[in-house]
Amino acid sequence: MDTTGNRISAQPTQTENKVGSTLSIVSRIVGVYISVIIGAGFASGQELMQFFAGYGVLGILGLALAGALFAATAWSVLDICFQQKITSHSELLRFVLGERLGFLIEMIVGFFLCVLFTAMIAGAGATGRQVFDAPFFVGAAITVVLTFTALLFDLDGLVAINARIAPFLAAGGLVIGFLTFFEQTRPVFAQEVFSNWLISSLIYASYNIVTSISVLAAMSSMITKRKQSSLIGLWSGVIMTLLGFAMIYPLYLHYAEVKALEIPLLVIATRHGRLAQYMYLILLLGAILTTAVSNGFAIVKWIEERFLLPPLLVKILISLLGLAAAHVGFSTLVARIYPIFSIVGLFETGAILLCWFRHRKSKAKGNQMPVAGKR
């Protein structure tokens, strides 16, 4: 109170406003980025089984390496986009790779996004049929409607749905790990510990990075300070690594039982009661939805910029075509083309990191960022 006895209102200082703004921006972008990475494959436990759990203790090192790559990629992409005023994946590829090579990679990534978008719709339909005994079309149609609704709000819709669902995805994964931590079973590490655990980790990180770079480039317009890109990269890597550790632990405990199952974590969650089972199903469906929205957003931005089509028309077309193509059975197709896109992802990630490192080195010498194809 002041000398007259009146209460003095606590107005936030300029520093507090800046801190609050930074935390808001960082948390929203981290939430979206994590949601893109998690996806249905991670949430189901299938990716963790295929790329990490099968390599025993070395799989944990691979998981940490993947987390480091996620962190470095987010930091480098956002830093380049912020400095060069880049707001789209196409611009980023042209800047880093040049016009021709950038266009080629852009077309390949665009096709992959379409396939993955359709696979998420198919995954929702298959999950609804398997768990709730609902017709395939019902689960797929609900996912398409929710995705289309989010896409109508463009970047705001993407941020709103992913930033709100991401905390529940992370919490759900941690709960599964927490529940199994108190089991009286000791971890059984896989005996087939292969020497290519490093390659497996790189493949996993690279094809997830392919889809996330498009979203990161579009969200770079939200950044107001350069240091925010490093915070986003750091927190994304830490959260994904910890979440991976929490969700791979149950797989190690029950490796022999679940290694051949399509949704191994569902079986593990069911062991802890009906509530845990339904919590996990919500996590899985949330992961499918966030991945579908993120990929749909990237597709719309790509087609809108490259082919100059009206955004609303593009959103309607990809929703209808995705629903129709989901009945074909894209899971096999995705499994076959993942290695191809992993190579593309490694190349794209390597080029971006190289461009970024060279810029940081040249900046120390007072030079400008080098542009691929314009040396």
C-alpha positions as CSV (number, residue, x, y, z in Angstrom):
1,M,0.0,0.0,0.0
2,D,1.0,3.7,-0.5
3,T,1.1,6.4,2.2
4,T,-2.7,7.1,1.7
5,G,-3.6,3.5,2.4
6,N,-4.5,2.6,-1.2
7,R,-3.4,-0.8,-2.6
8,I,-0.8,-0.5,-5.3
9,S,-1.5,-2.8,-8.2
10,A,1.3,-5.1,-9.1
11,Q,1.9,-4.3,-12.8
12,P,4.3,-6.7,-14.6
13,T,7.6,-5.1,-15.5
14,Q,9.0,-5.0,-19.0
15,T,11.5,-7.7,-18.1
16,E,8.6,-9.9,-16.8
17,N,6.6,-9.3,-20.0
18,K,9.6,-10.3,-22.1
19,V,10.2,-13.5,-20.0
20,G,6.6,-14.4,-20.2
21,S,6.5,-13.9,-24.0
22,T,9.6,-16.0,-24.4
23,L,8.2,-18.8,-22.3
24,S,4.9,-18.7,-24.3
25,I,6.7,-18.9,-27.6
26,V,9.1,-21.6,-26.6
27,S,6.5,-23.8,-25.0
28,R,4.1,-23.5,-28.0
29,I,6.7,-24.4,-30.6
30,V,8.2,-27.2,-28.4
31,G,4.7,-28.6,-27.9
32,V,4.0,-28.7,-31.7
33,Y,7.5,-30.1,-32.5
34,I,7.2,-32.9,-29.9
35,S,3.7,-33.7,-31.2
36,V,5.0,-34.1,-34.8
37,I,7.8,-36.4,-33.6
38,I,5.8,-38.6,-31.3
39,G,3.2,-39.7,-33.9
40,A,1.4,-43.0,-33.9
41,G,4.6,-45.1,-34.4
42,F,6.3,-43.7,-31.3
43,A,3.1,-43.8,-29.2
44,S,2.3,-47.4,-30.1
45,G,5.8,-48.5,-29.1
46,Q,6.5,-50.0,-32.5
47,E,9.2,-47.5,-33.4
48,L,10.9,-47.9,-30.1
49,M,10.8,-51.7,-30.5
50,Q,12.1,-51.6,-34.1
51,F,14.8,-49.0,-33.8
52,F,16.0,-49.2,-30.2
53,A,14.7,-52.0,-27.9
54,G,16.1,-54.7,-30.3
55,Y,19.6,-53.5,-29.7
56,G,19.7,-54.0,-25.9
57,V,21.6,-51.5,-23.8
58,L,23.0,-49.9,-27.0
59,G,19.4,-48.9,-27.9
60,I,19.5,-46.4,-25.0
61,L,22.5,-44.8,-26.5
62,G,20.7,-44.7,-29.8
63,L,17.7,-43.0,-28.2
64,A,20.0,-40.4,-26.6
65,L,21.6,-39.8,-30.0
66,A,18.2,-39.3,-31.7
67,G,17.3,-36.8,-29.0
68,A,20.5,-34.9,-29.7
69,L,19.7,-34.8,-33.4
70,F,16.1,-33.5,-32.7
71,A,17.6,-30.8,-30.6
72,A,20.3,-29.8,-33.1
73,T,17.8,-29.8,-36.0
74,A,15.2,-27.6,-34.2
75,W,17.9,-25.1,-33.2
76,S,19.6,-24.9,-36.6
77,V,16.4,-24.7,-38.6
78,L,14.8,-22.0,-36.5
79,D,18.1,-20.1,-36.2
80,I,18.6,-20.0,-40.0
81,C,14.9,-19.1,-40.6
82,F,15.0,-16.3,-38.0
83,Q,18.1,-14.7,-39.4
84,Q,17.2,-15.0,-43.1
85,K,13.5,-14.1,-42.6
86,I,12.5,-17.6,-44.0
87,T,8.9,-18.7,-43.3
88,S,8.5,-21.8,-45.5
89,H,10.1,-25.2,-46.2
90,S,10.5,-24.3,-49.8
91,E,12.5,-21.1,-49.0
92,L,14.6,-23.0,-46.5
93,L,15.5,-25.7,-49.1
94,R,16.3,-23.1,-51.8
95,F,18.5,-21.3,-49.4
96,V,20.4,-24.3,-48.1
97,L,20.6,-26.5,-51.2
98,G,20.1,-24.1,-54.1
99,E,17.2,-23.9,-56.6
100,R,17.4,-27.3,-58.5
101,L,18.4,-29.6,-55.7
102,G,16.1,-27.9,-53.3
103,F,13.2,-28.4,-55.6
104,L,14.0,-32.1,-56.0
105,I,14.1,-32.7,-52.2
106,E,11.0,-30.6,-51.8
107,M,9.0,-32.8,-54.2
108,I,10.2,-36.0,-52.5
109,V,9.3,-34.6,-49.0
110,G,5.9,-33.5,-50.3
111,F,5.1,-37.0,-51.5
112,F,6.2,-38.5,-48.2
113,L,4.0,-36.0,-46.3
114,C,1.0,-37.1,-48.4
115,V,1.7,-40.8,-47.7
116,L,2.1,-40.2,-44.0
117,F,-1.0,-38.1,-43.8
118,T,-3.0,-40.9,-45.3
119,A,-1.4,-43.5,-43.1
120,M,-2.4,-41.5,-40.0
121,I,-6.1,-41.5,-41.2
122,A,-5.8,-45.3,-41.8
123,G,-4.3,-45.8,-38.4
124,A,-7.2,-44.0,-36.7
125,G,-9.7,-46.2,-38.6
126,A,-7.8,-49.4,-37.8
127,T,-7.5,-48.4,-34.1
128,G,-11.2,-47.7,-33.9
129,R,-12.0,-51.0,-35.5
130,Q,-9.6,-53.0,-33.4
131,V,-10.3,-51.5,-30.0
132,F,-13.9,-50.2,-30.2
133,D,-15.2,-52.6,-32.8
134,A,-16.3,-49.6,-34.9
135,P,-16.4,-49.5,-38.7
136,F,-13.1,-48.5,-40.3
137,F,-14.8,-45.5,-42.0
138,V,-16.0,-44.1,-38.7
139,G,-12.6,-43.7,-37.1
140,A,-11.0,-42.4,-40.3
141,A,-13.9,-39.9,-41.0
142,I,-13.7,-38.5,-37.4
143,T,-10.0,-37.9,-37.8
144,V,-10.5,-36.2,-41.2
145,V,-13.2,-33.9,-39.8
146,L,-11.1,-32.9,-36.8
147,T,-8.0,-32.4,-39.0
148,F,-9.9,-30.3,-41.5
149,T,-11.3,-28.2,-38.8
150,A,-7.9,-27.5,-37.4
151,L,-6.5,-26.7,-40.8
152,L,-9.2,-24.1,-41.4
153,F,-7.4,-21.9,-38.7
154,D,-4.0,-22.4,-40.4
155,L,-1.0,-21.8,-38.1
156,D,-3.2,-20.9,-35.2
157,G,-5.1,-24.1,-35.5
158,L,-1.9,-26.1,-35.7
159,V,-0.5,-24.5,-32.6
160,A,-3.8,-24.7,-30.7
161,I,-4.4,-28.4,-31.1
162,N,-0.7,-29.6,-30.9
163,A,0.2,-27.3,-27.9
164,R,-2.8,-28.5,-26.0
165,I,-2.4,-32.2,-26.7
166,A,1.4,-32.4,-26.4
167,P,1.4,-32.2,-22.5
168,F,-1.0,-35.0,-22.3
169,L,1.0,-37.1,-24.8
170,A,4.2,-36.5,-22.7
171,A,2.4,-37.1,-19.4
172,G,0.8,-40.3,-20.7
173,G,4.1,-41.7,-21.8
174,L,5.7,-40.9,-18.4
175,V,2.8,-42.6,-16.6
176,I,3.2,-45.8,-18.5
177,G,6.9,-45.8,-17.6
178,F,6.1,-45.0,-14.0
179,L,3.6,-47.8,-13.6
180,T,6.0,-50.4,-14.9
181,F,8.9,-49.1,-12.8
182,F,7.4,-50.7,-9.7
183,E,7.0,-54.1,-11.2
184,Q,9.0,-56.9,-9.7
185,T,10.3,-57.8,-13.1
186,R,13.9,-57.0,-14.1
187,P,14.6,-55.6,-17.6
188,V,15.4,-58.3,-20.1
189,F,17.6,-56.7,-22.8
190,A,17.4,-58.2,-26.3
191,Q,20.0,-60.8,-27.1
192,E,20.1,-59.8,-30.8
193,V,22.4,-56.8,-30.2
194,F,23.5,-55.9,-33.7
195,S,26.4,-53.6,-34.6
196,N,24.2,-51.2,-36.6
197,W,22.4,-49.6,-33.6
198,L,23.9,-46.3,-34.7
199,I,22.4,-46.6,-38.2
200,S,19.1,-47.5,-36.7
201,S,19.1,-44.4,-34.5
202,L,20.0,-42.2,-37.5
203,I,17.2,-43.7,-39.6
204,Y,14.6,-43.2,-36.9
205,A,15.7,-39.6,-36.3
206,S,16.0,-38.7,-40.0
207,Y,12.5,-39.7,-41.2
208,N,10.9,-37.9,-38.3
209,I,13.0,-34.9,-39.0
210,V,11.8,-34.9,-42.7
211,T,8.3,-34.1,-41.5
212,S,9.1,-31.8,-38.7
213,I,11.3,-29.4,-40.7
214,S,8.4,-28.2,-42.7
215,V,6.4,-27.3,-39.6
216,L,9.4,-25.7,-37.9
217,A,10.1,-23.5,-40.9
218,A,6.5,-22.3,-40.9
219,M,6.5,-21.6,-37.1
220,S,9.8,-19.7,-37.3
221,S,7.7,-16.5,-37.8
222,M,6.6,-16.8,-34.1
223,I,10.2,-16.3,-32.9
224,T,11.1,-12.8,-31.7
225,K,14.6,-13.4,-30.4
226,R,17.4,-15.5,-31.7
227,K,18.1,-17.2,-28.4
228,Q,14.6,-18.7,-28.4
229,S,15.7,-21.1,-31.2
230,S,18.4,-22.6,-28.9
231,L,15.9,-22.9,-26.0
232,I,13.4,-24.7,-28.2
233,G,16.1,-27.1,-29.5
234,L,17.4,-27.8,-26.0
235,W,14.0,-28.4,-24.4
236,S,12.7,-30.5,-27.3
237,G,15.7,-32.8,-27.2
238,V,15.6,-33.2,-23.4
239,I,11.8,-33.9,-23.3
240,M,11.9,-36.4,-26.2
241,T,14.9,-38.2,-24.7
242,L,13.3,-38.5,-21.3
243,L,10.0,-39.5,-22.8
244,G,11.7,-42.2,-24.9
245,F,13.5,-43.6,-21.8
246,A,10.2,-43.7,-19.9
247,M,8.4,-45.6,-22.7
248,I,11.2,-47.9,-23.7
249,Y,11.6,-49.2,-20.1
250,P,8.3,-51.2,-20.2
251,L,9.4,-52.7,-23.5
252,Y,12.6,-53.9,-22.0
253,L,10.6,-55.4,-19.1
254,H,8.3,-57.4,-21.4
255,Y,10.5,-57.7,-24.5
256,A,10.0,-61.4,-25.1
257,E,6.2,-61.0,-24.8
258,V,5.6,-58.0,-27.0
259,K,8.4,-57.9,-29.6
260,A,6.1,-59.4,-32.2
261,L,3.0,-57.3,-31.4
262,E,1.8,-54.4,-33.6
263,I,0.9,-52.2,-30.6
264,P,3.1,-53.5,-27.8
265,L,2.5,-50.7,-25.3
266,L,-1.3,-51.3,-25.5
267,V,-0.8,-54.8,-24.1
268,I,1.5,-53.5,-21.4
269,A,-1.0,-50.8,-20.4
270,T,-3.8,-53.3,-20.3
271,R,-1.9,-55.2,-17.5
272,H,-2.4,-52.2,-15.2
273,G,-6.2,-52.1,-15.4
274,R,-9.0,-50.6,-17.5
275,L,-8.1,-47.0,-16.6
276,A,-4.5,-47.4,-17.8
277,Q,-5.7,-49.0,-21.0
278,Y,-8.1,-46.1,-21.8
279,M,-5.5,-43.6,-20.9
280,Y,-3.1,-45.2,-23.3
281,L,-5.7,-45.3,-26.1
282,I,-6.4,-41.6,-25.7
283,L,-2.6,-41.0,-25.9
284,L,-2.4,-43.1,-29.1
285,L,-5.4,-41.4,-30.8
286,G,-4.1,-38.0,-29.8
287,A,-0.7,-38.8,-31.3
288,I,-2.4,-39.9,-34.6
289,L,-4.5,-36.7,-34.7
290,T,-1.5,-34.3,-34.0
291,T,0.6,-36.0,-36.6
292,A,-2.3,-35.8,-39.2
293,V,-2.8,-32.1,-38.5
294,S,0.9,-31.3,-38.7
295,N,1.4,-33.2,-41.9
296,G,-1.8,-31.7,-43.4
297,F,-0.6,-28.2,-42.5
298,A,2.8,-28.8,-44.2
299,I,1.0,-30.2,-47.3
300,V,-1.3,-27.2,-47.6
301,K,1.5,-24.8,-47.2
302,W,3.6,-26.6,-49.8
303,I,0.9,-26.9,-52.4
304,E,-0.4,-23.4,-51.8
305,E,3.1,-21.9,-52.3
306,R,4.3,-24.2,-55.1
307,F,1.2,-24.6,-57.2
308,L,-0.7,-21.4,-56.2
309,L,-4.0,-23.1,-55.4
310,P,-6.6,-21.6,-53.1
311,P,-5.9,-22.8,-49.5
312,L,-9.5,-23.8,-48.8
313,L,-9.6,-25.9,-52.0
314,V,-6.3,-27.6,-51.0
315,K,-7.7,-28.4,-47.5
316,I,-10.8,-30.0,-49.0
317,L,-8.9,-32.0,-51.6
318,I,-6.3,-33.5,-49.2
319,S,-9.0,-34.4,-46.7
320,L,-11.2,-36.2,-49.2
321,L,-8.3,-37.9,-51.0
322,G,-6.8,-38.9,-47.7
323,L,-10.0,-40.5,-46.5
324,A,-10.4,-42.3,-49.8
325,A,-6.8,-43.5,-50.0
326,A,-6.8,-44.7,-46.4
327,H,-8.8,-47.8,-47.4
328,V,-6.0,-48.9,-49.7
329,G,-3.8,-50.0,-46.8
330,F,-0.9,-47.6,-46.7
331,S,0.9,-49.1,-43.7
332,T,2.8,-51.5,-46.0
333,L,3.7,-48.7,-48.4
334,V,4.9,-46.5,-45.6
335,A,7.1,-49.3,-44.2
336,R,8.7,-49.8,-47.6
337,I,9.4,-46.2,-48.4
338,Y,10.7,-45.2,-44.9
339,P,14.3,-46.2,-45.8
340,I,14.1,-44.0,-48.9
341,F,12.9,-41.0,-47.0
342,S,15.4,-41.7,-44.2
343,I,18.2,-41.2,-46.7
344,V,16.5,-38.0,-47.8
345,G,16.1,-36.9,-44.2
346,L,19.8,-37.6,-43.4
347,F,20.8,-35.6,-46.5
348,E,18.5,-32.7,-45.7
349,T,19.5,-32.6,-42.0
350,G,23.2,-32.9,-42.8
351,A,23.0,-30.0,-45.3
352,I,21.1,-27.8,-42.9
353,L,23.5,-28.5,-40.0
354,L,26.5,-27.9,-42.3
355,C,25.1,-24.6,-43.5
356,W,24.4,-23.6,-39.9
357,F,27.8,-24.6,-38.6
358,R,29.6,-22.8,-41.5
359,H,27.5,-19.7,-40.8
360,R,28.4,-19.7,-37.1
361,K,32.1,-20.1,-38.1
362,S,32.0,-17.4,-40.7
363,K,30.1,-15.1,-38.4
364,A,32.9,-15.3,-36.0
365,K,35.2,-14.0,-38.8
366,G,32.7,-11.3,-39.8
367,N,31.5,-13.0,-43.0
368,Q,27.9,-13.6,-44.2
369,M,26.1,-16.9,-44.2
370,P,27.1,-19.0,-47.3
371,V,24.3,-20.0,-49.6
372,A,24.4,-23.3,-51.4
373,G,24.6,-23.0,-55.1
374,K,25.8,-19.4,-54.9
375,R,29.4,-19.7,-54.0
